[in-house]
């Protein structure tokens, strides 16, 4: 079966590249993937796949039934949205939508899942069970398209046994993939802070309340949440990436605005950290006669790879690619809304290598120069097809 899958994706390699380049050139932001959804639907219909349902406004769920379709149901997921980044690559498939770019590889994920659709639709008389393909919107923006699709029943009717997802990894050379069992990716919370004081002349700070000084105290004090309140064996990250204090060299502003993120891998500690941050913020504001609005917007949960499923998937990947091309991954403190699937059904989220130093393809995700070695397309489509078929037999 491996040889048959590799032959099918090999025959389709040129088409996969064409699809990926179209998607890359026409990116759409989270929950705005209307043209992308229409394009994906047209590709599926061209494959004579007609069991397609729209969901979460710009998402699709597709059913491919083999023999004895109720025996086992496996879901495969790809996200479709792009990022608000202006592309700097000089390539024929450069984004035509200024300020929007597929800088996280979701064009790759969607292309690979369309490749899977082609393979499995041709093999549907050779396997037992059902494959559910999830083309998901809005991974890059809260509340996350995964949560919306789950609420709308994407894992039901028929009820899914397991979920598999793959994501590009520019740190891994093309031809290789990576797996991690158990805890893999962090939860993510967004923090929005407004500190209000009383502005004035920089030469007379005693007549006002300086929110810039309060901000400096707050950022430093909040780091103790991670360094002194967290259990050292629980990974945690607290970072502030946006600070706005619109004063001048001699002008103390009336208010300061901050944005940041908190990430961890333990839900109990996550809740405790939220309380601790609020206590610190309110205490510092009170001590300085300032006022503070400290808003923590709870985001994606942590991502947990089911140990049994991940073990089987890794072994299947070794059979498909060779043991030397299957790597073990470390914990990754980035976040993914695939975590919602992992909190709902036994799931496995793995990494697809896309790096090629000889071609200069080395940029990280979420950068203006991100790109992939397109050899990864056939590998991703073929491997996911094989993993799905193996899991139907498990």
Secondary structure as UniProt FT lines:
FT   HELIX           2..11
FT   HELIX           13..25
FT   TURN            30..31
FT   HELIX           34..46
FT   TURN            47..48
FT   STRAND          52..55
FT   TURN            56..58
FT   STRAND          59..65
FT   TURN            69..70
FT   STRAND          73..79
FT   STRAND          82..83
FT   TURN            92..93
FT   TURN            98..99
FT   HELIX           106..122
FT   TURN            123..125
FT   STRAND          130..136
FT   TURN            139..140
FT   TURN            142..143
FT   HELIX           145..151
FT   TURN            152..159
FT   STRAND          162..173
FT   TURN            174..175
FT   STRAND          177..179
FT   STRAND          182..185
FT   STRAND          189..196
FT   STRAND          200..201
FT   TURN            202..203
FT   HELIX           205..207
FT   HELIX           211..224
FT   HELIX           225..229
FT   TURN            232..233
FT   STRAND          236..244
FT   TURN            249..250
FT   STRAND          251..252
FT   STRAND          255..264
FT   HELIX           267..287
FT   TURN            288..289
FT   STRAND          291..298
FT   STRAND          303..305
FT   HELIX           307..321
FT   HELIX           323..325
FT   STRAND          326..328
FT   TURN            337..338
FT   HELIX           339..342
FT   TURN            343..344
FT   STRAND          346..356
FT   HELIX           357..359
FT   TURN            365..366
FT   TURN            368..369
FT   HELIX           375..393
//
